[in-house]
Amino acid sequence: MIIAPLIVGLAWLWALRSIVSDAGALGSGFHAGIGAVLTALAVAVAWVVGYLTFFAGGKWLQARSSGNTRIRAAAKTPTLVYGAVTLVAVVCAVLLQPHLLWWAVIFVPLTAIALMEINRGTPRSFIAGAAETVASAFLIAVLASVGVGASQPVSDGVTLTRNLFTAEVVDSLPAVMWWSLVWLALYQVGTVLYVKTMIRKKGDRAWWTGSMVFHAVSLVVVVFSVTSEHMGILPWLLAVVVFGWALWRSYAVPKDATSTEPKTAWTPKKVGMTEIPAVIGVTVAGLVAAVLYDGPLVLFIG
């Protein structure tokens, strides 16, 4: 949830900047190179340290709700320190490329939903998990827009043109990038459901059925993503294989785990370890989709 979108997002940043450069539209000096690097670094720091802030802040909220003063006191300092670093990183990124402020439309509501679930005492609810994983996938789009936003057509790297809070750079992101985001989001949300059927909702037939239905619909969506213009066959095939496997395991593994004589001891650690190949697969699919992308990129900010 932390590393996969970072890898795919950086791949899209590189791919889109390469296309802008080939078109002769890349600016010079600060905005052509170091500016984009610094922006990407600021976004990466904000993402990783922001996760630490969220984790520590969640512990603080839980302790506050339960009245556990010891945990509350222990979580206070890391929450404040991580939070300060995250804030500085976010401010730096927005100052370098103001259009990144647009992504608050996505991250603020999703983070608020997850925090509300934590405050309610249900940090591991499906709603909280879905909000966190969808927000995670959107890091791909944030980093992709860094690559576009550092180009000369965006007023030499600054999107303070007609409106600070602009979505114009976002509109220029290619459809294939959005599909790589959808692949990761669907996989991660599906994993939240699958893990529920293996641990907290183990043996619950309604959750098991819901998980299988979600995985089946996800596979259909991924199969139809091949219709996107400039979609590479190799990343698409890899995504289809990953989601086909995910659908199979959403049925077979919970069935084995709840049988009278399971073939495998499905401990939480075992469940997590078996997801590693799929996580790598969906990450590589998004990465390869970016590397193979050679479609047009239209920038129309004056």
N, C-alpha and C positions, 0 to 999 in steps of 0.2 A: 504493500500500500504506500510505502514511502519511496522505495528505490525504483520500482517499475515505471511509474509515470515520469519520474525524473529522467530516466534513460530515454524513453520514447520521446519526451518533450524536447530534450536536447538534440535528438536526431532530427526532429522536425525543424528546430531552430536552424541547424546547419543546412538542411536541405533547402529551406525557403530563402535563406540568405545567399546560398549558392546561385539560385535562380535569379534573384534580384541582381546579383553581381554580374552574371552572364548577360543580363539585359542592359548592362551599363547604367543601371539606376542607383547603384550603391554610392553613398556619399563618400567623402574623404575625411582623413584625420580622425578625430575623436569618435564621430558617429559611425565611421566605416568599420572600425575594429574594436578598440579598447572599450568604447562606450557600450557596445552590445555585450562584450565579455563581462564588464562590470555589472550590467543589468542582469544577465543570466546568473552571475554569482550571487547578487543580492536576492534574486528570486529563490535560488537554491537554498541559501541560508535561511530565508524567511520560511520556506517550506519545512526544512528539517528541524530547525529550532522551534518553529511554530507547532510542530507535532509534539515536541517535548513540553511546550507551554500548555498545549491542550491536555496532555496526559497528566501533568502536575496539577493544572487547574481543575481537572476532573476529580482528582483525589481530594483537592481542597473543598470542592463543592459537596462531594459525598460526605466528607468529615463534618462539614458545616451542617448538613441536613441531619446527620446522625448524632451530632453533638460530641464527636470524638475529638477532643481538644489536642491530643497528642499528634494524631495524623494531620490535623489541620495546621498545627504549628510547624510540623516537618515539611508540609507541602507549600507553605507560604513563600519561603525564600526562593526555591526553584521556580515557582510560578512567576514571581516578580522579576527574577533575573532573566529567565528565558523569555518572558513577555517583553522585557525592555529590548533585548537583542532582536527579537522578531519585529518589534515596532520600528527600530532603526533600519533594519533591512528592508521593510516594506516602504518606508519613507524614501530611502535611497533609490529603490527600484522605480517608484512613481515619479520622483524628481528626474530621473534619467529618461524615462519613457512614460509620460503622464497618461497615455491611453490605457495603461495597465490598471488604472483605477476602475475601469469598466467592469473588471472581473469581480468586483465587490458584489455585483448583482447576483453572482452565483455563490460565492463563498460565504458571505454574511448570513443569508438564510439557512444554508446547510449547516454551518457551524452552530448557529443559534438553535436549530432543531436538535442537534447532537447534545448540546449543553443543557437544553431543557430536559432531555431524557435522563441525563446524568443527575440533574437536580431533583428529578422525580424519583430517583433511586432505581432507575432501569437503564443503566449504562450499556447493557448488552442486549437491549431490545433490537428487534429487526429494524425498526425505524431509525434508531441511532446508527446501527451498522450500515444501513443503506445510505444515510446522509454522509457518513464519513467516507465511504468507498466511492460514491459519486463525486464528492469534492476532490478526492484523490485523483480520479481520472481527469478532471478538468485542469490539472496542472499541465497536461500535455498542451492544451490550447493556450495557456498562459505563456509557456516557453516558446511555442510556435509564433505567437504574436510579438514576442521580443525580436525574433528574426526579421519579421516584416517591419516592425516599428523603427528599426534602426536604419531604414533606407532613406535615400534622398527625397523620394516623392512624398514622404511624410514630413515635410518641412525640415529636412536635414536631421531627422531623428527625433524631432519634438512634435507631438501630436496636438499641441496647443494651437489649433488653427481656428476653426469656427466655434468649437465647443470643447472644453477640457474633458468633459465626460462623454467621450465619443466612442461609438462602436464601429467606426468606419474601417479601422484596421482589422477588427474582428471579422467584418464582412468579407475581407479579402482572403481569409484562410480557406484552403481548398477542401473539397468534400472528402477526399481520402483521409485527410488529417482527422476530420470529425469521425470517420468510421473507425480509425485506430483508437480514438477516445471511447467510442461506443463499445468496441470489443472489450477493452479493459474494464469499463464500467459494468457491463453485463456479466463478465466473468467474476468480478469481485462481489457484486450483489448476489450472484448465484452461490458463491462460496459462503456468504453469510447464511443463506438459507440451508445449504448443505450441512454446514457445521452445526446449525440448530438441530437438524435431524439426527446428528451423531452424539450430541451432548445434552443440552438442556431440554430438547424436545424429542429425545430418543424414544422410539416406539409410538410416537404420536402419528397416526395415519394421515390426519389432515395436513400436518406440516410436511410429511413425506410426499404426499400427492402434490401439494402446492410447489414444493421444490422441483419435482420432476416436470410439472407443467411449465414452470418458469424456465428451466433448462431447455425444454423442447422448443418453446417460443424463441429463446435466445439463439438456438441453433438455426432456426428458420431465418431469423433476422440476419445472422452472419452469412448464411448461404446467399441471401439476396443482396448482400453488400457488394457482390461481384459486379452488379450493374452500375456501380459508381464509375464515372469517367476517370481514366488514368489509374484504376485499381490494378496493382500488380497481381498476377496469378499466384506467384510463390507465397507472398504473405497471406493472401486469401485462403489458399489451401491449408496453410499452417493453422490459421484461425479456425477453419472448419474442423480440422482434426482435433484441436484442443477442445472445442465445444462439443464435438461428438463424444469425446472421451468424458467430458464433464457430465453430459447427459447420462451416459452409461453408469458412471460412478454414483450419480445422484439416486439411481435405482438400486444398483447391485450392492454397494457398500452398506447402506443402512439396513438392507434386507439381511445381509450376512451378520451384521452386528447385533441384530435383534433375534436371530435364529437361536434355537435351543443349543446348537453345537456350532458356533461360529468358527470359520476356517482361520480367521486372524484375530488377534487380540487388539481391538480398535481403541487404543488409549488416545487421549487428546493429542499427545506428542506424535503418535503414529498417523493420526488424521492429518495433522499439520505437515508432516514430512512428505506424505504422498501427494500433497498439492504442489510441491516445489517444481516438478517437471512441467506442470500445466502453467504455473506462473511464468516460468522461463519461456515457455512456448508462446503465450499471448504477448509477452514483452518483445520477444524476437519478431513476432508477426508485425507489431506496430513499428518496430525499428526498421525492418526491411521495407515496409510500406513507405517509410520516409526516404530511405536511401534510394529506392527505385523510382521515386516520384520525379517525373520530368514534365509535368503539365504546366500550362500557363499560369501566371500570377498577375492579377490586375490590381494595381494600386491607383486610387483615384482621389487621394486627399491633396488639396491644393494649398 
